[in-house]
Amino acid sequence: MGLLSLLWMAIVGLIVGALARYFYPGPVPMGWIGTMLLGVVGSLVGGLIGALFSRGKSGFQPAGFVLSVIGAVIALWLYLTYLR
């Protein structure tokens, strides 16, 4: 994994995390680094959900982006409910 891959993962994680915070009801006390980590974790959760229904498609998929946001909302709910 190269430096550009890590940078791309951070940018996409920040976008996905920001969307998850937007869709989550109520205030979310989290900075931009936490939002980025939320997006990366959400992408992993969304990828696991997508792997249950997909047959190994790779590359950028719009459904994968949507599942990343859904996974980030699930991760945010778990964080705010159980870990905080």
C-alpha positions in Angstrom: 0.0 0.0 0.0 1.6 3.2 -1.2 1.4 6.7 0.1 -1.2 7.8 -2.5 -3.4 4.9 -1.4 -3.3 6.0 2.2 -4.0 9.6 1.2 -7.0 8.4 -1.0 -8.3 6.3 1.9 -8.1 9.3 4.2 -9.9 11.6 1.8 -12.7 9.1 1.1 -12.9 8.3 4.9 -13.4 12.0 5.6 -16.2 12.3 3.1 -17.9 9.1 4.2 -17.5 10.1 7.9 -18.9 13.6 7.2 -21.9 12.1 5.4 -22.5 9.7 8.3 -22.4 12.5 10.8 -24.9 14.5 8.6 -27.3 11.6 8.5 -27.0 10.6 12.1 -29.7 12.3 14.2 -28.5 14.5 17.0 -25.2 16.1 17.8 -22.0 14.1 17.3 -19.0 15.4 19.3 -16.2 14.4 17.1 -13.3 16.2 15.4 -12.1 15.9 11.8 -9.6 13.1 12.6 -12.4 11.1 14.4 -14.6 11.8 11.4 -11.9 10.4 9.1 -11.5 7.3 11.2 -15.2 6.8 11.3 -15.3 6.9 7.6 -12.5 4.3 7.2 -14.2 2.0 9.8 -17.6 2.6 8.0 -16.0 1.6 4.7 -14.7 -1.6 6.3 -18.2 -2.4 7.7 -19.9 -1.5 4.5 -17.4 -3.7 2.6 -18.3 -6.6 4.8 -22.0 -6.0 4.3 -21.4 -5.8 0.5 -19.3 -9.0 0.5 -22.4 -10.9 1.8 -24.4 -9.9 -1.3 -21.8 -9.5 -4.0 -19.8 -12.0 -6.1 -16.4 -10.4 -6.0 -16.8 -7.3 -8.1 -13.9 -4.9 -7.7 -13.3 -1.2 -8.4 -15.4 1.8 -7.6 -19.1 0.9 -7.2 -21.7 3.5 -6.3 -23.4 0.9 -4.1 -20.1 0.5 -2.3 -20.0 4.2 -1.5 -23.6 4.0 -0.2 -22.8 0.9 1.9 -19.7 2.7 3.3 -22.0 5.5 4.5 -24.4 3.0 6.0 -21.6 1.2 7.7 -20.3 4.4 9.1 -23.7 5.3 10.5 -23.8 1.8 12.1 -20.3 2.3 13.5 -21.3 5.7 14.8 -24.4 4.4 16.5 -22.4 1.6 18.2 -19.7 4.1 19.3 -22.2 6.6 20.8 -24.4 3.9 22.3 -21.9 1.5 23.8 -18.4 2.9 23.9 -19.1 6.4 25.1 
